Amino acid sequence: MQISRRDTLLMGLGAAVAAAIPVRAAANADAAIEAFTGGAQAGAEGITLIAPEIAENGNNVPVSVEAPGAEVITIFTTANPEATVGTFSFGPLSGVQLASTRIRLAETQDVIAIAKMADGSFLRASQEVKVTIGGCGG
Amino acid sequence: MENVRARVRVPREAAAGETVEIKTLINHPMESGHRRDGDGNLVPRSIINRFTCEFNGEVVMDVAMQPSISTNPYFEFFAVVPESGTFTFTWYDDDGDVYTETKDIAVS
């Protein structure tokens, strides 16, 4: 097949447009959460997520999550380029299943914490954080 | 990566079976791989991707870290100390470097 100069230009344009379309991040988060829970329903009791309602600086947002009896807690975001923020696995010597860290938020969005309990069930908590100046260098 | 310095706060002493608070901070740019430099080129990802805390060889906490963790990753969590011993903190860098820090605690 002959590839003309015009075709080459069009292909380049198409690639540029495809690269410019922002990743549909909310769908991203749903997929990441489903990969973690296997599609199981998550309860809401017994998990506490603490995040600010308004974050002036999206580069550094303090987040704390506690779920007594959890084996693993994963934090997700709905509008960051990568939905998963971090996965905390609690070992036999973890005293309280609580972890605090600081995360980046690209824009106003929901922060979601999902805990996998020892019996295999899941708990979910979420909170919207309004971001004044986005993180991720966007 | 050079000039990475970890700081850890652990109580010096505790009662047997007590739950103690641990705070860790390590200086690292956590380059997300989504940021562009002045010329519009993507800055390649370079982060710490895993952090672990063990006490006398038993796991307290194991964190899988993604680029959404802020610059200079900070963690606060709790550990049960059954006896005197040593906490070992380990950070794993994308570039293959491993940073470790240890803290002793006296349990009475």
gemmi code that builds the backbone of each chain (N, CA, C; Angstrom):
import gemmi

chains = {
    "A": [
        ("MET", (0.830, -1.191, 0.000), (0.000, 0.000, 0.000), (0.862, 1.236, 0.000)),
        ("GLN", (0.422, 2.164, -0.861), (1.168, 3.427, -0.934), (0.667, 4.380, 0.160)),
        ("ILE", (1.571, 4.926, 0.939), (1.145, 5.909, 1.943), (1.546, 7.289, 1.448)),
        ("SER", (0.526, 8.075, 1.115), (0.797, 9.403, 0.569), (1.191, 10.357, 1.687)),
        ("ARG", (1.694, 11.471, 1.255), (2.094, 12.493, 2.212), (0.888, 12.974, 3.040)),
        ("ARG", (-0.289, 13.058, 2.342), (-1.496, 13.524, 3.039), (-1.915, 12.510, 4.108)),
        ("ASP", (-1.814, 11.201, 3.745), (-2.158, 10.171, 4.724), (-1.279, 10.285, 5.967)),
        ("THR", (0.010, 10.499, 5.710), (0.941, 10.589, 6.825), (0.559, 11.739, 7.744)),
        ("LEU", (0.216, 12.851, 7.126), (-0.191, 14.017, 7.914), (-1.424, 13.712, 8.752)),
        ("LEU", (-2.405, 13.050, 8.087), (-3.650, 12.720, 8.785), (-3.397, 11.778, 9.955)),
        ("MET", (-2.515, 10.810, 9.711), (-2.226, 9.854, 10.784), (-1.591, 10.578, 11.967)),
        ("GLY", (-0.702, 11.488, 11.643), (-0.042, 12.253, 12.703), (-1.060, 13.052, 13.494)),
        ("LEU", (-1.999, 13.641, 12.766), (-3.031, 14.444, 13.408), (-3.884, 13.569, 14.325)),
        ("GLY", (-4.277, 12.408, 13.789), (-5.098, 11.484, 14.565), (-4.398, 11.090, 15.852)),
        ("ALA", (-3.109, 10.790, 15.748), (-2.352, 10.376, 16.922), (-2.307, 11.504, 17.937)),
        ("ALA", (-2.137, 12.733, 17.445), (-2.054, 13.886, 18.347), (-3.373, 14.073, 19.081)),
        ("VAL", (-4.477, 13.920, 18.344), (-5.792, 14.078, 18.971), (-6.011, 12.985, 20.009)),
        ("ALA", (-5.648, 11.744, 19.652), (-5.838, 10.638, 20.579), (-5.042, 10.892, 21.854)),
        ("ALA", (-3.845, 11.427, 21.721), (-3.012, 11.660, 22.891), (-3.555, 12.798, 23.744)),
        ("ALA", (-4.261, 13.717, 23.083), (-4.734, 14.888, 23.809), (-6.017, 14.615, 24.587)),
        ("ILE", (-6.780, 13.596, 24.166), (-8.030, 13.293, 24.877), (-7.695, 12.808, 26.282)),
        ("PRO", (-8.183, 13.501, 27.296), (-7.849, 13.075, 28.652), (-8.432, 11.705, 28.950)),
        ("VAL", (-7.678, 10.935, 29.669), (-8.137, 9.606, 30.036), (-9.418, 9.757, 30.846)),
        ("ARG", (-10.406, 8.959, 30.523), (-11.640, 9.056, 31.303), (-11.391, 8.434, 32.656)),
        ("ALA", (-11.076, 9.314, 33.591), (-10.527, 8.852, 34.849), (-11.546, 8.174, 35.744)),
        ("ALA", (-12.795, 8.618, 35.701), (-13.791, 8.012, 36.579), (-13.967, 6.545, 36.226)),
        ("ALA", (-14.012, 6.261, 34.920), (-14.100, 4.876, 34.469), (-12.864, 4.111, 34.907)),
        ("ASN", (-11.742, 4.827, 34.866), (-10.471, 4.304, 35.340), (-10.575, 3.805, 36.773)),
        ("ALA", (-11.170, 4.657, 37.619), (-11.300, 4.334, 39.046), (-12.213, 3.128, 39.215)),
        ("ASP", (-13.332, 3.116, 38.476), (-14.252, 1.977, 38.585), (-13.543, 0.674, 38.234)),
        ("ALA", (-12.732, 0.735, 37.181), (-12.025, -0.468, 36.754), (-11.022, -0.900, 37.811)),
        ("ALA", (-10.304, 0.084, 38.380), (-9.293, -0.248, 39.392), (-9.950, -0.835, 40.639)),
        ("ILE", (-11.118, -0.258, 41.001), (-11.822, -0.748, 42.190), (-12.345, -2.159, 41.949)),
        ("GLU", (-12.878, -2.377, 40.730), (-13.385, -3.717, 40.421), (-12.260, -4.746, 40.445)),
        ("ALA", (-11.070, -4.316, 39.974), (-9.929, -5.238, 39.997), (-9.565, -5.599, 41.432)),
        ("PHE", (-9.785, -4.671, 42.354), (-9.427, -4.903, 43.761), (-10.481, -5.746, 44.478)),
        ("THR", (-11.776, -5.441, 44.223), (-12.840, -6.114, 44.965), (-13.399, -7.326, 44.225)),
        ("GLY", (-13.069, -7.460, 42.932), (-13.662, -8.534, 42.163), (-15.149, -8.306, 41.950)),
        ("GLY", (-15.575, -7.044, 42.070), (-16.980, -6.716, 41.834), (-17.872, -6.939, 43.039)),
        ("ALA", (-17.271, -7.321, 44.192), (-18.074, -7.588, 45.386), (-18.670, -6.291, 45.924)),
        ("GLN", (-19.855, -6.422, 46.557), (-20.482, -5.269, 47.199), (-19.675, -4.893, 48.436)),
        ("ALA", (-19.594, -3.592, 48.688), (-18.829, -3.134, 49.841), (-19.755, -2.489, 50.854)),
        ("GLY", (-19.550, -2.819, 52.130), (-20.312, -2.187, 53.200), (-19.761, -0.803, 53.504)),
        ("ALA", (-20.465, -0.051, 54.350), (-20.028, 1.310, 54.659), (-19.713, 1.488, 56.135)),
        ("GLU", (-20.119, 0.499, 56.964), (-19.865, 0.611, 58.403), (-18.500, 0.044, 58.733)),
        ("GLY", (-17.790, 0.729, 59.647), (-16.523, 0.174, 60.114), (-15.316, 0.665, 59.357)),
        ("ILE", (-15.495, 1.676, 58.541), (-14.350, 2.268, 57.861), (-14.474, 3.786, 57.956)),
        ("THR", (-13.362, 4.427, 58.265), (-13.346, 5.876, 58.414), (-12.281, 6.459, 57.508)),
        ("LEU", (-12.706, 7.377, 56.670), (-11.756, 8.066, 55.791), (-11.751, 9.536, 56.180)),
        ("ILE", (-10.585, 10.047, 56.493), (-10.484, 11.457, 56.856), (-9.662, 12.173, 55.797)),
        ("ALA", (-10.303, 13.128, 55.140), (-9.629, 13.957, 54.134), (-10.240, 15.347, 54.237)),
        ("PRO", (-9.503, 16.379, 53.860), (-10.062, 17.719, 53.972), (-11.175, 17.937, 52.952)),
        ("GLU", (-12.157, 18.784, 53.282), (-13.196, 19.108, 52.306), (-12.639, 19.992, 51.205)),
        ("ILE", (-11.739, 20.879, 51.609), (-11.105, 21.771, 50.643), (-9.595, 21.662, 50.812)),
        ("ALA", (-8.906, 21.411, 49.712), (-7.449, 21.366, 49.742), (-6.938, 22.521, 48.894)),
        ("GLU", (-6.201, 23.419, 49.517), (-5.703, 24.554, 48.741), (-4.637, 24.107, 47.768)),
        ("ASN", (-3.837, 23.140, 48.193), (-2.745, 22.675, 47.354), (-2.916, 21.186, 47.064)),
        ("GLY", (-3.228, 20.883, 45.805), (-3.456, 19.489, 45.432), (-2.207, 18.635, 45.442)),
        ("ASN", (-1.051, 19.264, 45.638), (0.188, 18.494, 45.671), (0.373, 17.739, 46.973)),
        ("ASN", (-0.356, 18.157, 47.991), (-0.063, 17.644, 49.317), (-1.339, 17.621, 50.137)),
        ("VAL", (-2.127, 16.578, 49.976), (-3.415, 16.492, 50.662), (-3.336, 15.380, 51.708)),
        ("PRO", (-3.470, 15.717, 52.986), (-3.387, 14.676, 54.014), (-4.632, 13.792, 53.998)),
        ("VAL", (-4.393, 12.493, 54.023), (-5.491, 11.528, 53.994), (-5.204, 10.474, 55.053)),
        ("SER", (-6.240, 10.099, 55.785), (-6.076, 9.098, 56.825), (-7.224, 8.115, 56.719)),
        ("VAL", (-6.925, 6.836, 56.837), (-7.990, 5.844, 56.723), (-7.816, 4.785, 57.802)),
        ("GLU", (-8.950, 4.414, 58.409), (-8.921, 3.404, 59.456), (-10.046, 2.408, 59.235)),
        ("ALA", (-9.722, 1.129, 59.354), (-10.738, 0.087, 59.245), (-10.304, -1.068, 60.135)),
        ("PRO", (-10.801, -1.098, 61.389), (-10.378, -2.149, 62.318), (-10.631, -3.537, 61.743)),
        ("GLY", (-9.606, -4.365, 61.759), (-9.732, -5.724, 61.247), (-9.428, -5.865, 59.770)),
        ("ALA", (-9.001, -4.782, 59.129), (-8.709, -4.852, 57.692), (-7.378, -5.561, 57.447)),
        ("GLU", (-7.314, -6.283, 56.341), (-6.037, -6.862, 55.909), (-5.324, -5.915, 54.976)),
        ("VAL", (-6.108, -5.322, 54.074), (-5.549, -4.436, 53.065), (-6.492, -3.247, 52.908)),
        ("ILE", (-5.934, -2.062, 52.790), (-6.744, -0.897, 52.437), (-6.104, -0.249, 51.213)),
        ("THR", (-6.917, 0.022, 50.187), (-6.407, 0.716, 49.011), (-7.122, 2.049, 48.874)),
        ("ILE", (-6.358, 3.077, 48.506), (-6.934, 4.399, 48.280), (-6.983, 4.648, 46.772)),
        ("PHE", (-8.160, 5.094, 46.302), (-8.357, 5.403, 44.884), (-8.759, 6.865, 44.722)),
        ("THR", (-8.546, 7.389, 43.525), (-9.029, 8.733, 43.194), (-9.810, 8.628, 41.891)),
        ("THR", (-10.791, 9.525, 41.691), (-11.632, 9.403, 40.499), (-11.138, 10.233, 39.322)),
        ("ALA", (-10.252, 11.209, 39.538), (-9.851, 12.055, 38.403), (-8.344, 12.231, 38.258)),
        ("ASN", (-7.563, 11.443, 38.971), (-6.116, 11.492, 38.747), (-5.768, 10.654, 37.518)),
        ("PRO", (-4.615, 10.915, 36.887), (-4.230, 10.114, 35.716), (-4.151, 8.623, 36.046)),
        ("GLU", (-3.753, 8.290, 37.264), (-3.742, 6.892, 37.682), (-4.650, 6.772, 38.893)),
        ("ALA", (-5.617, 5.857, 38.793), (-6.680, 5.816, 39.798), (-6.177, 5.359, 41.161)),
        ("THR", (-5.255, 4.414, 41.186), (-4.799, 3.874, 42.458), (-3.710, 4.763, 43.047)),
        ("VAL", (-3.849, 5.081, 44.325), (-2.863, 5.930, 45.000), (-1.865, 5.074, 45.764)),
        ("GLY", (-2.386, 4.137, 46.532), (-1.504, 3.294, 47.327), (-2.292, 2.176, 47.963)),
        ("THR", (-1.598, 1.093, 48.272), (-2.221, -0.068, 48.895), (-1.483, -0.378, 50.182)),
        ("PHE", (-2.196, -0.328, 51.293), (-1.599, -0.590, 52.595), (-1.958, -2.004, 53.022)),
        ("SER", (-0.937, -2.850, 53.175), (-1.165, -4.206, 53.670), (-0.702, -4.261, 55.116)),
        ("PHE", (-1.612, -4.649, 55.997), (-1.292, -4.662, 57.419), (-0.795, -6.043, 57.817)),
        ("GLY", (0.370, -6.080, 58.444), (0.956, -7.339, 58.878), (0.475, -7.723, 60.261)),
        ("PRO", (0.960, -8.885, 60.765), (0.514, -9.376, 62.076), (0.841, -8.405, 63.216)),
        ("LEU", (1.831, -7.557, 63.058), (2.191, -6.646, 64.149), (1.616, -5.240, 63.979)),
        ("SER", (0.702, -5.065, 63.047), (0.086, -3.741, 62.943), (-0.898, -3.607, 64.096)),
        ("GLY", (-0.703, -2.571, 64.887), (-1.508, -2.442, 66.105), (-2.933, -2.051, 65.815)),
        ("VAL", (-3.093, -1.038, 65.012), (-4.405, -0.514, 64.650), (-4.376, -0.436, 63.129)),
        ("GLN", (-5.464, -0.828, 62.483), (-5.450, -0.793, 61.014), (-5.776, 0.618, 60.549)),
        ("LEU", (-4.783, 1.479, 60.760), (-4.911, 2.893, 60.422), (-3.652, 3.322, 59.697)),
        ("ALA", (-3.821, 4.100, 58.653), (-2.656, 4.630, 57.946), (-2.951, 6.057, 57.509)),
        ("SER", (-1.952, 6.909, 57.644), (-2.065, 8.281, 57.173), (-0.935, 8.549, 56.202)),
        ("THR", (-1.245, 9.317, 55.162), (-0.205, 9.716, 54.225), (-0.627, 11.023, 53.571)),
        ("ARG", (0.157, 11.475, 52.612), (-0.175, 12.692, 51.874), (-0.206, 12.343, 50.397)),
        ("ILE", (-1.261, 12.793, 49.719), (-1.431, 12.385, 48.327), (-1.582, 13.599, 47.414)),
        ("ARG", (-1.472, 13.339, 46.112), (-1.664, 14.367, 45.087), (-3.062, 14.247, 44.507)),
        ("LEU", (-3.702, 15.372, 44.291), (-4.996, 15.375, 43.601), (-4.909, 16.375, 42.454)),
        ("ALA", (-5.166, 15.900, 41.240), (-5.011, 16.745, 40.053), (-6.088, 17.818, 39.987)),
        ("GLU", (-7.258, 17.521, 40.531), (-8.385, 18.456, 40.486), (-9.402, 18.021, 41.538)),
        ("THR", (-10.508, 18.770, 41.643), (-11.571, 18.391, 42.572), (-12.123, 17.023, 42.192)),
        ("GLN", (-12.211, 16.134, 43.152), (-12.632, 14.767, 42.852), (-12.907, 14.005, 44.146)),
        ("ASP", (-13.367, 12.760, 43.980), (-13.619, 11.908, 45.142), (-12.370, 11.104, 45.476)),
        ("VAL", (-12.111, 10.997, 46.774), (-11.104, 10.064, 47.268), (-11.873, 8.883, 47.841)),
        ("ILE", (-11.495, 7.685, 47.444), (-12.224, 6.480, 47.854), (-11.259, 5.530, 48.552)),
        ("ALA", (-11.678, 5.040, 49.709), (-10.872, 4.037, 50.407), (-11.673, 2.754, 50.462)),
        ("ILE", (-11.038, 1.643, 50.115), (-11.705, 0.349, 50.185), (-10.844, -0.595, 51.009)),
        ("ALA", (-11.485, -1.197, 52.011), (-10.770, -2.107, 52.888), (-11.202, -3.534, 52.607)),
        ("LYS", (-10.211, -4.406, 52.535), (-10.508, -5.841, 52.427), (-10.340, -6.420, 53.827)),
        ("MET", (-11.418, -6.985, 54.352), (-11.395, -7.482, 55.718), (-10.878, -8.917, 55.751)),
        ("ALA", (-10.553, -9.368, 56.970), (-9.989, -10.709, 57.130), (-10.951, -11.791, 56.615)),
        ("ASP", (-12.273, -11.540, 56.718), (-13.235, -12.552, 56.265), (-13.526, -12.458, 54.761)),
        ("GLY", (-12.798, -11.584, 54.057), (-12.972, -11.498, 52.615), (-14.006, -10.474, 52.168)),
        ("SER", (-14.701, -9.848, 53.111), (-15.668, -8.820, 52.722), (-14.953, -7.480, 52.501)),
        ("PHE", (-15.696, -6.527, 51.953), (-15.097, -5.237, 51.636), (-15.894, -4.101, 52.263)),
        ("LEU", (-15.182, -3.050, 52.649), (-15.811, -1.837, 53.160), (-15.337, -0.683, 52.300)),
        ("ARG", (-16.224, 0.298, 52.148), (-15.884, 1.417, 51.276), (-16.292, 2.740, 51.914)),
        ("ALA", (-15.421, 3.724, 51.805), (-15.730, 5.087, 52.256), (-15.207, 6.034, 51.194)),
        ("SER", (-15.923, 7.147, 50.989), (-15.420, 8.104, 50.016), (-15.715, 9.510, 50.474)),
        ("GLN", (-14.927, 10.430, 49.988), (-15.156, 11.836, 50.293), (-14.691, 12.697, 49.132)),
        ("GLU", (-15.513, 13.727, 48.847), (-15.100, 14.659, 47.804), (-14.134, 15.680, 48.403)),
        ("VAL", (-13.057, 15.937, 47.678), (-12.103, 16.965, 48.102), (-12.064, 18.021, 47.010)),
        ("LYS", (-12.371, 19.265, 47.403), (-12.308, 20.367, 46.438), (-10.876, 20.882, 46.403)),
        ("VAL", (-10.313, 20.940, 45.223), (-8.906, 21.303, 45.076), (-8.803, 22.675, 44.422)),
        ("THR", (-8.083, 23.575, 45.075), (-7.916, 24.924, 44.544), (-6.824, 24.959, 43.485)),
        ("ILE", (-5.656, 24.421, 43.819), (-4.561, 24.342, 42.851), (-4.185, 22.877, 42.703)),
        ("GLY", (-4.321, 22.350, 41.487), (-4.135, 20.929, 41.274), (-2.699, 20.473, 41.434)),
        ("GLY", (-2.558, 19.206, 41.812), (-1.240, 18.595, 41.893), (-0.896, 17.954, 40.567)),
        ("CYS", (0.052, 17.054, 40.561), (0.477, 16.315, 39.370), (1.077, 17.258, 38.324)),
        ("GLY", (1.390, 18.466, 38.666), (2.083, 19.386, 37.760), (1.256, 19.785, 36.549)),
        ("GLY", (-0.069, 19.401, 36.527), (-0.917, 19.664, 35.377), (-0.946, 21.142, 35.076)),
    ],
    "B": [
        ("MET", (18.982, 6.883, 43.662), (18.993, 8.335, 43.749), (19.849, 8.762, 44.944)),
        ("GLU", (20.619, 9.830, 44.737), (21.500, 10.293, 45.813), (20.792, 11.274, 46.732)),
        ("ASN", (21.388, 11.462, 47.887), (20.895, 12.436, 48.860), (19.461, 12.163, 49.297)),
        ("VAL", (19.121, 10.893, 49.415), (17.818, 10.539, 49.953), (17.996, 10.281, 51.440)),
        ("ARG", (17.275, 11.027, 52.254), (17.447, 10.889, 53.684), (16.109, 10.528, 54.312)),
        ("ALA", (16.117, 9.463, 55.081), (14.881, 9.018, 55.726), (14.881, 9.457, 57.175)),
        ("ARG", (13.714, 9.843, 57.648), (13.551, 10.170, 59.061), (12.397, 9.362, 59.617)),
        ("VAL", (12.616, 8.787, 60.782), (11.620, 7.920, 61.391), (11.460, 8.296, 62.854)),
        ("ARG", (10.236, 8.341, 63.310), (10.017, 8.597, 64.729), (9.315, 7.398, 65.362)),
        ("VAL", (10.008, 6.817, 66.353), (9.500, 5.663, 67.087), (9.767, 5.945, 68.565)),
        ("PRO", (8.855, 5.599, 69.469), (9.156, 5.797, 70.890), (10.370, 4.977, 71.309)),
        ("ARG", (11.152, 5.479, 72.271), (12.348, 4.742, 72.718), (11.967, 3.527, 73.549)),
        ("GLU", (10.862, 3.660, 74.316), (10.457, 2.542, 75.158), (8.939, 2.403, 75.178)),
        ("ALA", (8.515, 1.186, 75.536), (7.082, 0.905, 75.579), (6.853, -0.273, 76.510)),
        ("ALA", (5.593, -0.467, 76.898), (5.226, -1.649, 77.682), (4.967, -2.808, 76.722)),
        ("ALA", (5.147, -4.032, 77.213), (4.948, -5.206, 76.371), (3.510, -5.231, 75.849)),
        ("GLY", (3.360, -5.438, 74.557), (2.028, -5.512, 73.962), (1.406, -4.168, 73.666)),
        ("GLU", (2.143, -3.105, 73.965), (1.610, -1.765, 73.721), (1.576, -1.466, 72.219)),
        ("THR", (0.628, -0.623, 71.833), (0.558, -0.161, 70.445), (1.240, 1.195, 70.357)),
        ("VAL", (2.254, 1.279, 69.516), (3.012, 2.530, 69.413), (2.807, 3.168, 68.045)),
        ("GLU", (2.889, 4.490, 68.054), (2.717, 5.254, 66.820), (4.064, 5.419, 66.122)),
        ("ILE", (4.055, 5.265, 64.817), (5.284, 5.404, 64.027), (5.042, 6.424, 62.927)),
        ("LYS", (6.011, 7.311, 62.751), (5.926, 8.282, 61.665), (7.187, 8.186, 60.827)),
        ("THR", (7.029, 8.163, 59.515), (8.199, 8.101, 58.639), (8.090, 9.171, 57.560)),
        ("LEU", (9.248, 9.685, 57.197), (9.321, 10.691, 56.146), (10.607, 10.440, 55.383)),
        ("ILE", (10.554, 10.492, 54.070), (11.783, 10.323, 53.290), (11.769, 11.377, 52.193)),
        ("ASN", (12.909, 12.019, 51.979), (12.897, 13.048, 50.942), (13.169, 12.433, 49.574)),
        ("HIS", (12.203, 12.636, 48.676), (12.268, 12.047, 47.340), (11.305, 12.832, 46.452)),
        ("PRO", (11.705, 13.178, 45.223), (10.826, 14.013, 44.385), (9.538, 13.320, 43.946)),
        ("MET", (9.499, 11.968, 43.924), (8.302, 11.243, 43.489), (7.806, 11.798, 42.142)),
        ("GLU", (8.696, 11.792, 41.175), (8.357, 12.315, 39.847), (7.291, 11.414, 39.233)),
        ("SER", (6.106, 11.988, 38.961), (4.944, 11.145, 38.662), (4.958, 10.524, 37.273)),
        ("GLY", (5.705, 11.133, 36.335), (5.657, 10.648, 34.964), (4.565, 11.305, 34.152)),
        ("HIS", (3.804, 12.217, 34.798), (2.738, 12.937, 34.093), (3.054, 14.416, 33.947)),
        ("ARG", (4.191, 14.828, 34.507), (4.538, 16.239, 34.524), (5.388, 16.562, 33.290)),
        ("ARG", (5.238, 17.793, 32.780), (6.033, 18.207, 31.626), (7.047, 19.249, 32.063)),
        ("ASP", (8.230, 19.214, 31.427), (9.235, 20.221, 31.756), (8.983, 21.475, 30.921)),
        ("GLY", (9.870, 22.444, 31.008), (9.686, 23.722, 30.334), (9.535, 23.604, 28.832)),
        ("ASP", (10.106, 22.550, 28.226), (10.030, 22.365, 26.777), (8.836, 21.515, 26.369)),
        ("GLY", (7.987, 21.149, 27.309), (6.804, 20.368, 26.983), (7.053, 18.878, 26.904)),
        ("ASN", (8.240, 18.438, 27.315), (8.507, 17.004, 27.286), (8.124, 16.374, 28.615)),
        ("LEU", (7.571, 15.147, 28.531), (7.201, 14.452, 29.761), (8.457, 14.120, 30.558)),
        ("VAL", (8.413, 14.409, 31.838), (9.516, 14.024, 32.721), (9.282, 12.574, 33.112)),
        ("PRO", (10.270, 11.700, 32.864), (10.021, 10.280, 33.132), (9.731, 9.993, 34.604)),
        ("ARG", (8.901, 8.971, 34.809), (8.532, 8.589, 36.165), (9.758, 8.139, 36.961)),
        ("SER", (9.834, 8.583, 38.198), (10.881, 8.134, 39.107), (10.351, 8.275, 40.522)),
        ("ILE", (9.845, 7.170, 41.058), (9.222, 7.237, 42.388), (9.757, 6.124, 43.287)),
        ("ILE", (9.430, 6.244, 44.551), (9.587, 5.110, 45.465), (8.303, 4.314, 45.324)),
        ("ASN", (8.430, 3.031, 44.995), (7.221, 2.270, 44.687), (6.775, 1.331, 45.808)),
        ("ARG", (7.610, 1.203, 46.848), (7.193, 0.311, 47.939), (7.858, 0.735, 49.236)),
        ("PHE", (7.119, 0.597, 50.317), (7.658, 0.879, 51.640), (7.241, -0.243, 52.569)),
        ("THR", (8.184, -0.732, 53.365), (7.820, -1.766, 54.331), (8.351, -1.411, 55.709)),
        ("CYS", (7.651, -1.871, 56.708), (8.103, -1.747, 58.091), (7.984, -3.123, 58.736)),
        ("GLU", (9.101, -3.577, 59.318), (9.099, -4.867, 60.017), (9.619, -4.662, 61.428)),
        ("PHE", (9.143, -5.532, 62.330), (9.662, -5.514, 63.700), (10.176, -6.905, 64.019)),
        ("ASN", (11.474, -7.016, 64.306), (12.116, -8.319, 64.544), (11.741, -9.329, 63.453)),
        ("GLY", (11.676, -8.874, 62.210), (11.417, -9.763, 61.085), (9.952, -9.990, 60.774)),
        ("GLU", (9.047, -9.511, 61.631), (7.610, -9.679, 61.358), (7.040, -8.411, 60.738)),
        ("VAL", (6.146, -8.595, 59.777), (5.638, -7.450, 59.030), (4.672, -6.618, 59.865)),
        ("VAL", (4.902, -5.329, 59.857), (3.946, -4.395, 60.447), (3.091, -3.803, 59.331)),
        ("MET", (3.770, -3.361, 58.275), (3.078, -2.625, 57.211), (3.851, -2.782, 55.912)),
        ("ASP", (3.105, -2.927, 54.828), (3.716, -3.045, 53.511), (2.865, -2.182, 52.572)),
        ("VAL", (3.457, -1.158, 52.018), (2.694, -0.210, 51.213), (3.160, -0.278, 49.759)),
        ("ALA", (2.217, -0.499, 48.839), (2.497, -0.388, 47.408), (2.168, 1.039, 47.005)),
        ("MET", (3.153, 1.768, 46.524), (2.989, 3.201, 46.278), (2.894, 3.509, 44.789)),
        ("GLN", (1.996, 4.430, 44.467), (1.798, 4.877, 43.083), (2.217, 6.344, 42.964)),
        ("PRO", (2.260, 6.878, 41.741), (2.709, 8.268, 41.576), (1.833, 9.305, 42.280)),
        ("SER", (0.619, 8.941, 42.702), (-0.232, 9.916, 43.389), (0.174, 10.155, 44.838)),
        ("ILE", (1.191, 9.450, 45.315), (1.729, 9.751, 46.647), (2.600, 11.006, 46.513)),
        ("SER", (2.448, 11.936, 47.443), (3.117, 13.230, 47.344), (4.645, 13.121, 47.409)),
        ("THR", (5.286, 14.184, 46.949), (6.726, 14.374, 47.138), (7.059, 14.200, 48.621)),
        ("ASN", (8.231, 13.640, 48.893), (8.657, 13.374, 50.271), (7.618, 12.533, 51.008)),
        ("PRO", (7.480, 11.276, 50.599), (6.411, 10.419, 51.128), (6.436, 10.329, 52.659)),
        ("TYR", (5.241, 10.517, 53.215), (5.061, 10.503, 54.658), (4.054, 9.423, 55.011)),
        ("PHE", (4.377, 8.638, 56.043), (3.424, 7.631, 56.518), (3.345, 7.674, 58.030)),
        ("GLU", (2.137, 7.462, 58.506), (1.916, 7.368, 59.940), (1.055, 6.134, 60.158)),
        ("PHE", (1.491, 5.278, 61.089), (0.742, 4.044, 61.335), (1.107, 3.523, 62.731)),
        ("PHE", (0.576, 2.360, 63.094), (0.749, 1.843, 64.444), (1.284, 0.414, 64.431)),
        ("ALA", (2.070, 0.109, 65.470), (2.635, -1.237, 65.579), (2.476, -1.736, 67.003)),
        ("VAL", (2.297, -3.060, 67.134), (2.290, -3.695, 68.450), (3.699, -4.204, 68.730)),
        ("VAL", (4.217, -3.913, 69.932), (5.559, -4.398, 70.264), (5.477, -5.428, 71.393)),
        ("PRO", (5.625, -6.729, 71.035), (5.551, -7.770, 72.050), (6.805, -7.844, 72.920)),
        ("GLU", (7.960, -7.483, 72.365), (9.208, -7.554, 73.135), (10.172, -6.491, 72.614)),
        ("SER", (11.306, -6.349, 73.298), (12.316, -5.401, 72.839), (12.824, -5.840, 71.477)),
        ("GLY", (13.214, -4.890, 70.670), (13.725, -5.285, 69.361), (13.954, -4.089, 68.468)),
        ("THR", (13.986, -4.411, 67.171), (14.380, -3.406, 66.192), (13.344, -3.298, 65.086)),
        ("PHE", (12.956, -2.086, 64.798), (12.131, -1.814, 63.624), (13.046, -1.615, 62.420)),
        ("THR", (12.710, -2.234, 61.304), (13.455, -2.020, 60.068), (12.508, -1.397, 59.048)),
        ("PHE", (12.904, -0.262, 58.523), (12.101, 0.457, 57.535), (12.831, 0.396, 56.201)),
        ("THR", (12.127, 0.044, 55.139), (12.770, -0.103, 53.839), (11.944, 0.589, 52.772)),
        ("TRP", (12.625, 1.386, 51.946), (11.977, 2.053, 50.823), (12.626, 1.548, 49.547)),
        ("TYR", (11.814, 1.224, 48.532), (12.322, 0.697, 47.260), (12.099, 1.725, 46.165)),
        ("ASP", (13.186, 2.165, 45.537), (13.132, 3.191, 44.497), (12.957, 2.522, 43.133)),
        ("ASP", (12.273, 3.224, 42.205), (12.145, 2.759, 40.817), (13.509, 2.444, 40.196)),
        ("ASP", (14.530, 3.225, 40.574), (15.844, 3.043, 39.945), (16.628, 1.879, 40.549)),
        ("GLY", (15.997, 1.103, 41.444), (16.646, -0.075, 41.995), (17.293, 0.170, 43.349)),
        ("ASP", (17.456, 1.437, 43.728), (18.049, 1.727, 45.032), (17.097, 1.319, 46.151)),
        ("VAL", (17.690, 0.932, 47.267), (16.907, 0.566, 48.448), (17.452, 1.372, 49.617)),
        ("TYR", (16.564, 2.025, 50.331), (16.980, 2.825, 51.479), (16.441, 2.163, 52.739)),
        ("THR", (17.300, 2.009, 53.734), (16.828, 1.386, 54.979), (17.183, 2.251, 56.176)),
        ("GLU", (16.401, 2.062, 57.205), (16.575, 2.791, 58.452), (16.140, 1.823, 59.552)),
        ("THR", (16.835, 1.841, 60.677), (16.418, 0.977, 61.789), (16.261, 1.805, 63.055)),
        ("LYS", (15.366, 1.348, 63.909), (15.155, 1.993, 65.208), (14.949, 0.901, 66.261)),
        ("ASP", (15.646, 1.070, 67.389), (15.475, 0.110, 68.496), (14.412, 0.628, 69.451)),
        ("ILE", (13.735, -0.326, 70.079), (12.778, 0.048, 71.112), (12.964, -0.910, 72.284)),
        ("ALA", (12.962, -0.338, 73.480), (13.122, -1.140, 74.701), (11.736, -1.383, 75.299)),
        ("VAL", (11.390, -2.662, 75.433), (10.065, -3.007, 75.945), (10.209, -3.586, 77.344)),
        ("SER", (9.452, -3.054, 78.291), (9.565, -3.515, 79.684), (8.286, -4.236, 80.100)),
    ],
}
model = gemmi.Model(1)
for chain_id, residues in chains.items():
    chain = gemmi.Chain(chain_id)
    for i, (resn, *xyz) in enumerate(residues, 1):
        res = gemmi.Residue()
        res.name, res.seqid = resn, gemmi.SeqId(i, " ")
        for name, pos in zip(("N", "CA", "C"), xyz):
            atom = gemmi.Atom()
            atom.name, atom.element = name, gemmi.Element(name[0])
            atom.pos, atom.b_iso = gemmi.Position(*pos), 0.0
            res.add_atom(atom)
        chain.add_residue(res)
    model.add_chain(chain)
structure = gemmi.Structure()
structure.add_model(model)
structure.setup_entities()
